[in-house]
Every structure is written in C-alpha cells, then in structure tokens.
Amino acid sequence: MRAEPHPWLPGCFLLRDTGAVERLEAFTRGDLIVQDAAARLAALATIENGQERILDVCAAPGGKTFAMAIDRQDRASILACDVHPNKLRLIEAGAKRLGLTGIRTAAADGREHHAAWSQQADLVLADVPCSGLGIIRKKPDIRYKDPAALAELPLLQSRILGNASTYVRPGGLLVYATCTVLRAENEAVTDAFLRAHSDFTEESFVLPAPVGTVSGHITLLPHRDGTDGFYICRIRRKP
C-alpha cells in the first residue's frame, strides 16, 4: 500500500489501496481513520470553541463522529444515532479501536422527535440519507437506483433537518451534509428550511485552501476539488 501526504488537508494522507488498511498495525492500534477528503471537510465545518454537547443524528458507520471526537481531543460528549441498531455496533467498535471515550450511541429515527434532546446540543450534524451520486466513481452501481425512490429523498431529508434543528440550543450550530450533487437534495432542502425557520441563518465558514472561505454552503466536486461529490451547509440558530 502506498501513502503520501494529502496536498492540502493537514494531518491527512492519500492511500492508494484502502482495501489493505485494516491489516496495518497502525489501524489496529487506533492511530488512524479512513474517509474521503469531503467527509473530512464536513467534520472541519463543524468546528468552533465551546462545543461540549454534540448530536450526530445519522451517524453510521461513524467516520464523521470519530473525526469530530478526535478534533476535540475526545473532550466533547457526542451522541451518535442511527435508525439501524446493528450499525450502532460499528460505531461502538470504531470508538473502542480509537480509544474514544466521549461517544455514546442511541437507536433513533432522525424523523422522530425526542423531547429530552430539545435545545440541548451545541452542535447537531445531519449527514442525511441521500442518492449517493457524489460517490458514483467509487460505487458505479448507484446509477441503477430506482429514480422514483430517489425522488422521495428530499421530503425525507427535509423532515430529518427540521427535526434535527429542534435539538440545537439557541446560539448553537446545525450542519447539513449529503454525498450527492443534486440541488433537489442540497440547496433546495436547506433553502426551504431557512425560509420556514426565521430563527436560523446560514453562516460562512473557512476550510483549508484551496477551498477557503465558504459563504454558508458548498458543493464539492470530484473534478474540481479532488473529493467525493459532497454538499455542506452551516446554519446558526439565533441566540
């Protein structure tokens, strides 16, 4: 396996054969996680000082959950949720391998409200189910998905985003993400949410160069950014 420093993501390497990574002693020891550069950027988009309570509403298999925990030196309390209990075991196993003690898991449907979590989180990440067209170069069978099923996704995504927003404390942060490039699943969802929720507003953020300053949201593209196709939107709840 060949590894080389990523040209513009600090602390990251490009691996040319990720299929062999689980056999590395460094992987077993918990020294590294594997994710696309776009997923790394999504985790970076969540960072700010003072985040002690984090909710990841669609967390499995856990890559962004782990990245957020590592970025905060495992000092934040992170609740990682997924609708499938068996996928939560993947998160728990990954956290154990990495030695992360601040991650808890819970089986929860992102569309269903949990009153106990209302306005309790400093940060909520909603990396919602999507068409996955942004990773078609890695999973070409995605092109055979049923178009009728894909057409229903924006409604599901909107419901998850709306529910996730209720967990953000006043002044807290909400980050919406997908691994697709379709406006119907990206800008259309976040724009509709912002029109319906006057207490939330898009917020600029900064990612490593050459991406740089982002005015609220960005669609990453493989041919331009060298990442998966990915959408990130950073939204602030007004105090």
Secondary structure by P-SEA (a helix, b strand, c coil): cccccccccccbbbbcccccccccccccccccccccaaaaaaaaaaccccccbbbbccccccaaaaaaaaaaccccbbbbbbccaaaaaaaaaaaaaaccccbbbbbcccccccccccccccbbbcccccccccccccccccccccaaaaaaaaaaaaaaaaaaaaaccccbbbbbbbccccccccaaaaaaaaaacccbbbbbbcccccccccccbbbbbccccccccbbbbbbbccc
